[in-house]
Amino acid sequence: MNDLEQRLFKFAVRTIKYLRKLPSIEEFKVIRYQLTKSSSSSGANYEEAQAGSSKADFNNKTRISLREMRESNYWLRLIRELIESEDSELTTLLKESNELKNILGTIVQKTRTNK
């Protein structure tokens, strides 16, 4: 497992564990479901990209991984606006999602220009 695969995996695990702490109100149920899907899908798609059958397959899976990380970042920002107290774990997750988004975006950009 390369460093990025490991970071994506750990991000999904930390996100899912964080979601367990959210209040059990209806709005957070939707967010919990969507964020669990997007945070885990980003890593799963990048894992699949590593075994891509072609360069085009690698590019496609990496683009999907980037989209899912963008979605994860959106849900995390929404949580930040909905909770009314400072949360260091949420801040850490937001920072990591931004960094992962930038890394994946760079990979997508570089593989696009190397066609």
ABEGO torsion letter per residue (X at the ends): XBAAAAAAAAAAAAAAAAAAABBBBAAAAAAAAAAAAAAAAAAAAAAAAAABABAAAAAAAAAAAAAAAAAAAAAAAAAAAABABBBAAAAAAAAAAAAAAAAAAAAAAAAAAAX
